[in-house]
């Protein structure tokens, strides 16, 4: 594939005041997204006749994500966090079910299952996850790209192994959706936090459910938005929940979804293949520079680059206006639309002790933890 490095401003949508290499913690908001959120906030301050927001924005965000994920919009539920989506799936499993995870998987994928106390949980190295699926495994739950170090799972192998043993699959695409193509229909469930590479405000997340998997997933937190006929069942019990995955909707945070509509539209305009080429080209450039400096980044063809043993440099780099994060002892850089080769050169110069500090700063902790949990 021909690599293409886009202009870092993506048509003037971004104007970071730092060298921002921390999208794995929290993506930057496009200007159009900021305008949409600000406009709704002002309307709410003035006394908005339509209430908290427009459900049309939620519908647009759902449909946009569905196109990015390659599934019909009827297969997409909206919510506010990955952990709530995972909790819904965890609650649906019969007692004694075995759930398989990769070692070092993100806590929000694991904990909703372990807190039940009546499920069997098992862990395997990411590279051996497919081989670890066995008869009796009920669910394989894993991230397409690992948060701690950017490693990319062998998704085809895991999918084949799960199918061979009759296990369902749960894919967390939070660290890949937005730069890596997502075929959500290949998995029984996918969960995706929108505030990373999808460039949405916090409070946006997506759950996809296949028609077959929906039969075994009760809508435990069904509310007004889960009704088949919206707005017709405001009082009393809902007698007919949506036949689509909308039955799993959480009440949407309208400020966030007014922004999400704009962010997802931008990604559709640019195209995920173009983003993939851009982000991974910059990551490869960074990897090559690290090797020249004598460092050994974690092997991966990923937009996320992790360098073992250098996590302690994150705070120092933040003081120079270069924002990365420390994860599991790694110095973690993640590249996206607003980055350029100049950003790569700047961080390599600082790691080598060359160059001067750059101005700016967003007031976030050096390790980015304030924006990390999902």
C-alpha positions in Angstrom: 0.0 0.0 0.0 1.3 3.4 -0.9 1.9 5.5 2.2 0.5 9.0 2.3 1.2 11.5 5.1 -1.7 13.9 5.2 -1.4 17.5 6.2 -1.4 17.4 10.0 -4.2 19.9 10.2 -6.6 17.7 8.2 -8.0 20.7 6.3 -7.6 23.1 9.2 -9.6 21.1 11.7 -6.9 20.9 14.3 -4.5 23.4 15.9 -2.8 21.7 18.8 -0.6 24.0 21.0 1.6 21.0 22.0 3.3 18.1 20.2 0.5 15.8 20.9 1.3 12.1 20.6 -1.2 10.8 23.2 -4.3 9.8 21.2 -4.3 6.4 22.9 -5.4 8.3 26.0 -7.6 10.9 24.5 -8.0 12.2 20.9 -8.1 15.9 20.0 -11.4 17.4 19.1 -11.8 18.8 15.6 -12.9 22.4 15.3 -16.2 21.5 13.9 -16.9 19.3 16.9 -16.0 22.1 19.3 -18.4 24.4 17.5 -21.2 21.9 17.7 -20.8 21.3 21.4 -20.4 25.0 22.1 -23.5 25.8 20.1 -25.7 23.3 22.0 -24.2 24.5 25.3 -25.1 28.0 24.5 -28.7 27.0 23.5 -29.0 25.1 26.8 -27.8 28.2 28.7 -30.3 30.4 26.8 -33.3 28.1 27.4 -33.6 25.6 24.6 -37.2 24.9 23.5 -36.2 21.4 22.2 -34.8 20.1 25.5 -31.3 18.7 26.1 -30.4 18.0 22.5 -31.5 16.6 19.2 -31.9 12.8 18.9 -31.1 13.3 15.2 -27.5 13.9 16.2 -27.5 10.5 18.0 -29.0 8.8 14.9 -26.4 10.5 12.7 -23.5 9.4 14.9 -24.9 5.8 15.1 -25.2 5.6 11.3 -21.8 7.1 10.7 -20.1 4.6 13.1 -22.0 1.8 11.4 -20.6 2.8 8.1 -17.1 3.0 9.6 -17.6 -0.4 11.2 -19.1 -2.1 8.1 -22.4 -3.1 9.7 -26.1 -2.0 9.3 -27.0 0.8 11.8 -29.5 -1.6 13.3 -26.6 -3.5 14.7 -25.2 -0.5 16.7 -26.2 0.6 20.2 -24.9 3.9 21.7 -23.7 4.5 25.2 -21.3 6.4 27.4 -18.5 3.9 28.3 -17.0 0.6 27.2 -17.3 -0.8 30.7 -21.1 -0.5 30.7 -21.3 -2.3 27.4 -19.0 -5.1 28.6 -21.0 -5.3 31.9 -24.1 -6.0 29.9 -22.4 -8.8 28.1 -20.9 -10.2 31.3 -24.3 -10.2 33.0 -25.7 -12.4 30.2 -23.4 -15.4 30.7 -24.6 -18.4 32.6 -22.8 -19.2 35.9 -19.6 -21.2 35.4 -19.0 -19.9 31.8 -15.4 -19.7 30.8 -14.1 -16.4 29.5 -10.6 -16.2 27.9 -8.5 -13.0 27.8 -5.0 -12.0 26.7 -2.5 -11.4 29.5 -2.3 -7.7 30.2 -5.7 -6.9 28.7 -7.3 -3.6 29.6 -9.1 -3.7 32.9 -12.5 -2.5 31.5 -12.6 -5.7 29.3 -11.8 -8.0 32.2 -13.3 -6.6 35.4 -17.1 -6.8 34.5 -16.6 -10.6 34.3 -14.4 -11.1 37.3 -16.6 -9.1 39.7 -19.4 -11.6 39.2 -17.5 -14.2 41.1 -19.2 -17.2 39.4 -17.5 -17.2 36.0 -14.3 -19.0 35.1 -11.6 -16.7 33.7 -8.4 -17.7 32.0 -5.5 -15.8 30.5 -3.1 -16.6 27.7 -0.3 -14.6 25.9 -1.7 -12.4 23.1 0.4 -14.3 20.6 -1.1 -17.6 21.7 -4.7 -16.5 22.3 -6.1 -18.5 19.4 -4.3 -21.6 20.5 -5.7 -21.2 24.0 -9.4 -21.4 22.9 -10.7 -24.9 23.9 -13.9 -26.8 24.1 -16.0 -25.2 26.8 -14.7 -21.7 26.2 -17.8 -19.6 26.2 -16.3 -16.2 25.2 -13.0 -14.8 24.0 -12.7 -11.1 25.0 -9.8 -9.1 23.8 -8.6 -5.8 22.2 -7.7 -5.6 18.6 -4.8 -3.4 19.6 -3.3 -3.5 23.0 -3.4 -0.3 25.1 -0.1 -0.9 26.9 2.1 -1.4 23.9 0.3 -1.2 20.6 0.5 -4.9 19.7 -2.0 -6.0 17.1 -3.9 -9.2 17.7 -4.1 -12.0 15.1 -7.8 -11.4 14.7 -8.3 -13.9 11.9 -6.7 -16.7 14.0 -8.8 -15.9 17.1 -12.0 -15.7 15.0 -11.3 -19.1 13.4 -10.4 -20.7 16.7 -13.6 -19.4 18.4 -15.7 -20.6 15.5 -14.1 -24.0 15.7 -15.0 -24.4 19.4 -18.4 -22.7 19.4 -17.2 -19.7 21.5 -18.6 -16.2 21.2 -16.3 -13.3 20.6 -16.0 -9.8 22.2 -13.6 -7.4 20.4 -12.7 -4.0 22.0 -11.8 -1.7 19.2 -11.1 1.4 21.3 -7.4 1.5 20.3 -8.0 0.8 16.6 -11.3 2.2 15.4 -10.5 5.5 13.6 -7.2 4.4 12.1 -7.6 0.7 11.4 -10.5 -0.7 9.4 -13.2 -2.4 11.6 -15.3 -5.3 10.3 -17.6 -5.4 13.3 -19.9 -8.0 11.7 -17.1 -10.6 12.1 -17.6 -10.5 15.9 -20.5 -11.4 18.1 -19.9 -8.2 20.0 -17.6 -5.1 19.6 -17.2 -2.3 22.0 -15.5 1.0 21.1 -14.8 4.1 23.2 -15.3 7.1 21.0 -12.9 9.6 22.7 -9.6 8.2 21.3 -9.0 7.7 17.6 -12.6 8.4 16.7 -12.0 12.0 18.0 -15.3 12.2 19.8 -16.0 13.9 23.2 -16.0 11.7 26.3 -19.4 10.1 26.8 -19.6 8.5 23.4 -19.2 4.7 23.0 -20.6 2.1 20.6 -21.7 -1.5 21.0 -22.3 -3.8 18.1 -24.3 -7.0 18.4 -24.9 -9.6 15.7 -28.5 -10.7 15.2 -27.6 -14.2 16.5 -25.8 -12.8 19.6 -28.7 -10.5 20.3 -30.9 -13.5 21.1 -28.8 -14.2 24.2 -28.3 -10.6 25.4 -31.2 -9.2 27.5 -31.6 -5.4 27.6 -30.9 -5.2 31.3 -30.7 -1.4 31.5 -33.5 -0.7 29.0 -35.1 2.8 29.3 -37.1 5.2 27.2 -34.6 5.1 24.4 -34.9 1.3 24.1 -38.5 1.4 23.0 -39.4 0.2 19.5 -41.5 3.3 19.0 -39.6 6.1 20.4 -41.5 8.8 22.3 -44.7 6.7 22.4 -43.9 5.0 25.7 -42.7 7.7 28.1 -44.7 6.5 31.2 -45.3 3.0 32.4 -43.4 0.0 31.3 -42.2 -0.4 27.8 -44.1 -3.3 26.3 -42.0 -3.6 23.1 -38.3 -3.0 23.1 -36.6 -2.2 19.9 -36.0 -5.2 17.6 -32.6 -3.7 16.7 -29.5 -3.3 18.9 -31.0 0.1 19.9 -32.7 -1.9 22.7 -29.3 -1.7 24.4 -28.9 2.1 24.1 -28.0 4.1 27.2 -29.6 7.5 27.5 -27.2 9.6 25.3 -25.2 12.5 26.6 -26.4 15.0 24.0 -23.5 17.4 24.2 -21.1 14.5 23.5 -23.2 13.1 20.6 -23.7 16.5 19.0 -19.9 16.6 18.8 -19.6 12.9 17.8 -21.8 13.5 14.7 -19.2 16.0 13.5 -16.1 14.0 14.4 -17.3 10.8 12.7 -18.3 12.7 9.6 -14.7 14.1 9.4 -13.3 10.5 9.5 -15.7 9.4 6.8 -14.7 12.3 4.6 -11.0 11.5 4.9 -11.4 7.7 4.8 -10.0 5.2 7.2 -7.6 3.7 4.6 -6.0 7.2 4.3 -5.8 7.5 8.0 -4.3 4.1 8.3 -1.6 5.0 5.8 -0.9 8.3 7.5 -0.8 7.1 11.1 1.3 4.0 10.5 3.8 5.8 8.2 4.5 8.2 11.1 4.8 5.3 13.5 7.2 3.5 11.3 9.3 6.7 11.0 9.4 7.0 14.7 10.3 3.3 15.2 13.2 3.7 12.7 14.4 6.7 14.6 14.2 4.9 17.9 16.3 2.1 16.6 18.9 4.5 15.4 19.1 5.9 19.0 19.7 2.4 20.3 16.2 1.7 21.6 14.0 -1.3 20.9 10.4 -0.5 20.5 7.8 -3.3 20.9 7.4 -5.0 17.5 4.1 -4.0 15.9 2.8 -2.5 12.7 0.6 -0.1 14.6 -0.2 3.6 15.0 0.9 3.0 18.7 4.6 2.8 19.5 5.8 1.6 22.9 9.4 1.7 24.1 10.1 -0.5 27.2 12.0 1.1 30.0 11.5 4.7 28.9 8.2 5.4 30.6 9.9 7.6 33.1 10.7 10.1 30.3 7.0 11.0 29.8 7.0 13.7 32.5 10.3 15.2 31.2 8.9 15.3 27.7 5.7 17.0 28.9 7.8 19.8 30.3 9.0 20.3 26.7 5.5 20.5 25.4 5.6 16.9 24.0 2.7 14.8 25.3 3.1 11.0 25.4 2.2 8.6 28.1 3.7 6.0 30.4 2.0 2.6 30.3 3.3 -0.6 32.0 6.8 1.0 32.1 6.6 1.8 28.4 6.9 5.2 26.8 3.9 5.2 24.5 3.4 7.4 21.5 0.3 7.3 19.3 0.0 9.0 16.0 -3.1 10.5 14.3 -4.3 13.1 11.9 -2.9 16.1 13.6 0.7 14.7 13.6 3.5 15.2 11.1 7.1 14.1 10.5 8.1 17.3 12.4 6.5 15.8 15.5 8.5 12.6 15.1 11.7 14.6 14.7 11.0 16.7 17.7 10.4 13.8 20.1 13.5 11.9 18.8 15.6 15.0 19.3 14.4 15.4 22.9 15.0 11.7 23.6 18.5 12.1 22.2 19.1 15.2 24.3 19.0 17.5 21.3 16.8 20.5 20.5 15.0 23.0 22.7 11.7 22.8 24.5 8.6 23.8 22.7 5.9 26.0 24.2 2.4 25.2 24.9 0.7 22.7 27.2 -2.9 21.6 27.9 -2.6 21.3 31.7 -3.1 17.5 31.6 -1.0 15.2 33.7 2.1 14.1 31.9 1.0 10.5 31.7 -2.4 11.5 30.4 -4.3 9.4 33.0 -7.1 11.9 33.4 -8.4 11.0 30.0 -7.6 7.3 29.9 -10.3 5.3 31.6 -13.2 3.9 29.5 
